[in-house]
Amino acid sequence: MEGTSTDNYAPVKSALPWAIGIQNFFLRRVRHSVLDMLQRIGARTVLDVCSGGGALAYMIQQRGMSVQAVDGSPTMAEYSRSQYGIIPKVARAEALPYHQQFDAAVIGMTLHELGEEQREQVWQRVEDAVKNTGIIIAVDYTVPPPSVINNMLSKLTTLDESNFDTVNPGHYQDYQRFMAAGGLVPWLQKRKGYFYDERTHLFGNIAVVAVMK
Ligand SMILES: C[S@@+](CC[C@H](N)C(=O)[O-])C[C@H]1O[C@@H](n2cnc3c(N)ncnc32)[C@H](O)[C@@H]1O
């Protein structure tokens, strides 16, 4: 693998089909928004950064686009290969080896689990990987409008993220800091990128934002 790290998912390999199945169910509509945005901009080549189980990369491919998946976990990469025939490059997102190669890049449900500095570093590498006319689509938690349902959802998400800390130590603190600052939308606004498209899902808890490079 390019860059170094331990494979956080190796010890929980047997739980992956179950965990990824749940995630696929909840993120179905979210992923359709990503596909619609990619098609709207006419993307033909797409980089899926931190591609996880491979479902989104597979859906992108099914829509006729060429996709390169990248993930830091060999266990996730193997899952993606065996379930979807998507073979990710196993590499750290901080060390993506691409330069102005793709029409678009997607980074889904990962920015929240990175430290502030690491998140900046990854974003810069993703920006570097897309063409100058390119688009980056980020999918992640964002703070929703207050409501009873969102209060409940926020408790569930927090519980889920805190459980995940055993797989990826430090994850929960990074998630908490990310959410305390408002989540995805304010983080992107702070970077002053131009929002080409924006949608929210799950009562406003997950945002899909297409940003011009
Ligand atoms: C929560 S999963 C999200 C997967 C997928 N993008 C989705 O939306 O379903 C996070 C993925 O990011 C990968 N990941 C986390 N930090 C990474 C890094 N710094 N470099 C490469 N991959 C990373 C993990 O291995 C994991 O597969």
PDBQT file of the ligand as one rigid body, heavy atoms in Angstrom, charges set to zero:
ROOT
HETATM    1  C1  LIG A 301     -17.122   4.760   6.515  1.00  0.00    +0.000 C 
HETATM    2  S1  LIG A 301     -16.290   4.026   5.168  1.00  0.00    +0.000 S 
HETATM    3  C2  LIG A 301     -17.089   4.832   3.806  1.00  0.00    +0.000 C 
HETATM    4  C3  LIG A 301     -17.056   4.018   2.584  1.00  0.00    +0.000 C 
HETATM    5  C4  LIG A 301     -17.748   4.558   1.343  1.00  0.00    +0.000 C 
HETATM    6  N1  LIG A 301     -17.135   5.769   0.856  1.00  0.00    +0.000 N 
HETATM    7  C5  LIG A 301     -19.224   4.747   1.543  1.00  0.00    +0.000 C 
HETATM    8  O1  LIG A 301     -19.701   5.875   1.462  1.00  0.00    +0.000 OA
HETATM    9  O2  LIG A 301     -19.918   3.757   1.793  1.00  0.00    +0.000 OA
HETATM   10  C6  LIG A 301     -14.711   4.804   5.243  1.00  0.00    +0.000 C 
HETATM   11  C7  LIG A 301     -13.684   4.161   4.310  1.00  0.00    +0.000 C 
HETATM   12  O3  LIG A 301     -12.603   5.046   4.188  1.00  0.00    +0.000 OA
HETATM   13  C8  LIG A 301     -11.380   4.344   4.267  1.00  0.00    +0.000 C 
HETATM   14  N2  LIG A 301     -10.389   5.293   4.802  1.00  0.00    +0.000 N 
HETATM   15  C9  LIG A 301     -10.465   6.000   5.950  1.00  0.00    +0.000 A 
HETATM   16  N3  LIG A 301      -9.403   6.823   6.071  1.00  0.00    +0.000 NA
HETATM   17  C10 LIG A 301      -8.644   6.619   4.959  1.00  0.00    +0.000 A 
HETATM   18  C11 LIG A 301      -7.431   7.174   4.489  1.00  0.00    +0.000 A 
HETATM   19  N4  LIG A 301      -6.795   8.102   5.198  1.00  0.00    +0.000 N 
HETATM   20  N5  LIG A 301      -6.936   6.746   3.308  1.00  0.00    +0.000 NA
HETATM   21  C12 LIG A 301      -7.580   5.787   2.592  1.00  0.00    +0.000 A 
HETATM   22  N6  LIG A 301      -8.735   5.225   2.979  1.00  0.00    +0.000 NA
HETATM   23  C13 LIG A 301      -9.264   5.629   4.150  1.00  0.00    +0.000 A 
HETATM   24  C14 LIG A 301     -11.656   3.171   5.175  1.00  0.00    +0.000 C 
HETATM   25  O4  LIG A 301     -10.766   2.097   4.915  1.00  0.00    +0.000 OA
HETATM   26  C15 LIG A 301     -13.115   2.846   4.827  1.00  0.00    +0.000 C 
HETATM   27  O5  LIG A 301     -13.202   1.877   3.831  1.00  0.00    +0.000 OA
ENDROOT
TORSDOF 0
